[in-house]
């Protein structure tokens, strides 16, 4: 069984980003540390992170499947 750290990072990152997108935890956390003004731009940042992590997972899975005989 192979271990790919980038694939693992992508899966964990996508899961955490999805969790932050779907819950108001990010808004509460930013408000608690004094960065409440950033909540207006939170969707753009989180959605771009989610797309990036999903693209990383797809790329690493594709490259691992392609090199395996």
C-alpha positions in Angstrom: 0.0 0.0 0.0 1.4 3.4 -1.0 1.5 6.5 1.1 1.1 9.8 -0.5 1.4 12.8 1.8 0.1 15.3 -0.8 -3.0 13.2 -1.3 -3.6 13.0 2.4 -3.0 16.8 2.8 -5.5 17.4 -0.1 -8.2 15.2 1.5 -7.8 16.7 5.0 -7.7 20.2 3.6 -10.8 19.7 1.4 -12.7 18.3 4.4 -11.7 21.1 6.7 -12.5 23.8 4.1 -15.8 22.2 3.4 -16.6 22.1 7.1 -15.7 25.8 7.3 -17.8 26.7 4.3 -20.9 24.9 5.6 -20.8 26.1 9.2 -20.7 29.6 10.8 -17.7 28.5 12.9 -15.3 30.6 10.7 -17.4 33.7 11.2 -17.5 33.2 14.9 -13.8 32.5 15.1 -12.9 35.6 13.0 -15.1 37.7 15.2 -13.6 36.4 18.3 -10.0 37.2 17.3 -11.0 40.7 16.0 -11.1 40.0 12.3 -14.8 40.3 11.8 -14.4 42.7 8.9 -13.0 39.7 6.8 -16.2 37.8 6.9 -17.5 39.6 3.8 -14.6 38.1 1.8 -14.8 34.7 3.5 -16.7 33.0 0.7 -14.2 33.9 -2.0 -11.3 32.7 0.1 -12.9 29.5 1.3 -14.2 28.5 -2.1 -10.9 29.1 -3.8 -9.2 26.9 -1.1 -11.8 24.2 -1.6 -11.2 24.2 -5.4 -7.5 24.1 -4.9 -7.6 21.2 -2.4 -10.0 19.2 -4.6 -7.8 19.8 -7.6 -4.8 18.6 -5.6 -6.6 15.4 -4.6 -7.7 14.7 -8.2 -4.2 15.3 -9.6 -2.4 13.2 -7.0 -5.0 10.3 -7.4 -4.7 10.5 -11.2 -0.9 10.5 -11.1 -0.8 7.6 -8.6 -3.2 5.5 -10.7 -1.3 6.3 -13.9 2.1 5.2 -12.6 0.8 2.0 -10.9 1.1 -1.0 -13.3 
